[in-house]
């Protein structure tokens, strides 16, 4: 995984004493490029004389809904991963949790090695029954109702799928904190908790964020498969295109998926830039 | 609380990592006096760092008592204890994501000082360690050199004005020149702040330079000898200490005596450079000395002349320019070691002593140095004989 490689960048990149616009040029330009590509594609699409079938598969309404679903799946699954993986990663690097690190990483590795489709099917088999028995359970009555059971199940599956990068980067980020810095903190009378919050976590942030960015990109891509279990998303457009043998529809779904993935990656990059502690 | 009460007392402190293995620190009892620098020195693995970390309970003792300023702190909250003790480690451990000011303000922040007081204190400390606050306050640790980082480490340890500082090879990770400068700066700082300091090093020369007292530790942190540097150098109690302080210990002892404390000899006649050769020759002949000293018009030693030099030319000419230049010259506050060095470099058996203004005050002879060494040894031996007699 390339995510951990960014950990060494601050160390080897040398002192970055003065901010120069060139550092952030890529970050500033990217959204404009993405918007320009989107506008160009939509213009081109509007100029096409599409068959009735194709046109009805990619109406503005449908595409907007699908994009929104895709974003919802990505956001919720990444949020879920954050809530699970970061505390877990912290726990597994504490003196009392270290011995569970090996097994936990093995499970997380397995989660990512299972083919995404398989994971979705397993999730459907397990969770589908929960959501299937409607009316009488809280899950179905709340989020199932609001978002659709397929989408919720997709989110659960993607959480399992994307735990690894965040879990591992949280652990690596915390492990690479200079032991002398921790020793100094404890030696001055900081409690373990203060050392964690004021020293270890801030210093681990760049590596952790690299993991978050990886998870985001995995999830936005995988969300395209959510249509398989009725979760919606841009996969729906792609499938329609294939079923109707309309290449324009397939390409439209594909282009939007790609642009969305690049945008999400950009959001991750901006977060990394803003949240990275100064002085590193 | 009296000044005679030790600042720190270790009372039979022991650290065992397992029941079967020998202890890392074996029943150590030790007093650290108020305002002194006590150096723990010993070979690698003798437990000196462990001992230091037992004091602020970074390592919890297996048994024994730690008394801090009259208070038994063996079982109090370790974090409270550590906030009362400055702690400097070899690799410093500055927080890389915090500015220098934030680093220095760590303990005051933990103690809940208000912002104004913290920033005032921070600036004061940066000044104290010789870093201009307006330049360094907002910098990050990566922008500092090793020596500067070490100064910030010391400032951080002093932040809440703790009565005690623990220093674990604080100058071990910097180059020899910087180390020497940091040592000197630190000694000057200590003159001002008068902390009680426990200082760990494996370098006996550093121990001799920094310590008011030195504890030489052997395996399991057993104290082999605990005394002032000069007494340890003059009288190592056993072969272990003798081996550890190494060859040249006698010479090192000369660092502790100063030229001004000696009775300087005035056996050599001295004249101004405007004096005539004939008069000087007569003066030299009347004395027991083989040389006379020529001073310039401000009384500063210039040259040595002997009878042969003076016999040249017309006796009415002045002595200016005759004879070899004076090379071995030391000030009164130089150590005897400096004096010896001057003698050796000039291959003379004596060194000329001058005052601050450079004016001649007398001559120190190499025999006086050997006499001092003999006296130091005799005194140290007598001291230990007295101790043994009492025991």
Interface residues (C-beta under 8 A of the other chain):
Chain A: X15 X17 X178 X180 X181 X182 X183 X184 X185 X186 X187 X188 X189 X190 X191 X194 X199 X202 X203 X277 X278 X279 X280
Chain B: X56 X58 X78 X79 X80 X81 X82 X83 X84 X87 X89 X91 X92 X93 X94 X95 X96 X97 X98 X99 X106 X107 X110 X140 X141 X142 X143 X156 X157
